[in-house]
Each structure stands twice: as C-alpha cells, then as structure tokens.
Amino acid sequence: MVIKMQVIRDKDGNPDKKKVFATNKSGSYQTLVTLTPELLSELAKGHYYFNAMQKEDGLHITGIAAGKF
C-alpha cells in the first residue's frame, strides 16, 4: 500500500520530531509512526509518500513511492 506521511505540528506551528501521522488514500488506514533517523532524513528531503506493508509487529516502510494521491 502507498501511505502519505503528514507532519504533526504543535500549537505554535513547530513540527514534532518524534512522530508523524500516516494514512492511505482512502483514509481507511491511519496510524502514528515513530520517526527513525532514516525516515526523518527522507521527510527532510521532501519525500512524503512511501510504500509500506502492515505486519503483525507494525508498519514496515519498504521504500519511497513513485506515485502520489
């Protein structure tokens, strides 16, 4: 599935550096994702769409998605 990472901001507009909100196109899948250094680096580069798989132990990011929604 392709997911979109949305930066969470506090009331002053500062981004949360520990978690982001992830959702799929239909909105049927929504979760908070803890940022790893690698994922934070990709978000800083402007990549917000990722290929991911849901497994028993959580969401696994498998790469940057070519498409957007």
C-alpha positions in Angstrom: 0.0 0.0 0.0 1.1 3.6 -0.5 0.9 5.8 2.5 1.3 9.5 3.0 3.3 10.9 6.0 1.8 14.1 7.4 3.9 16.2 9.8 2.3 16.8 13.2 2.6 20.4 14.4 2.1 21.9 17.8 0.0 25.0 18.5 3.0 27.2 17.6 3.5 25.5 14.3 6.6 23.6 15.2 7.0 20.1 13.7 7.0 17.1 16.0 10.4 15.4 15.5 9.4 12.1 17.0 6.1 11.1 15.3 4.2 11.6 12.1 0.7 10.7 11.0 0.4 8.1 8.3 -2.7 7.5 6.2 -3.6 5.6 2.9 -5.5 7.2 0.0 -9.0 6.1 1.2 -8.3 7.1 4.8 -9.2 3.6 6.0 -5.7 3.1 7.4 -4.4 5.7 9.9 -1.7 5.5 12.4 1.1 7.4 14.2 4.6 6.5 13.1 7.7 6.9 15.3 10.4 8.6 13.2 13.7 6.8 12.7 16.8 8.8 11.6 16.4 7.4 8.1 12.7 8.3 7.8 13.4 11.8 9.2 16.1 12.3 6.6 13.7 11.3 3.8 11.0 13.7 5.1 13.6 16.5 5.2 14.3 15.8 1.5 10.6 16.4 0.8 9.5 12.7 0.4 6.1 12.2 1.9 4.8 9.1 0.0 6.1 5.7 0.9 5.4 2.1 0.0 4.6 0.2 3.2 3.3 -3.2 4.4 1.3 -3.9 7.6 2.8 -6.8 9.5 2.0 -8.2 12.9 4.6 -6.1 14.6 3.7 -2.9 12.9 4.0 -0.9 9.8 7.1 -1.6 7.6 8.3 1.1 5.2 9.7 -0.6 2.1 10.7 2.4 0.0 9.8 5.8 -1.5 6.6 5.6 -3.6 6.7 6.9 -7.2 3.1 7.9 -7.1 1.1 10.4 -5.1 -2.6 10.7 -4.1 
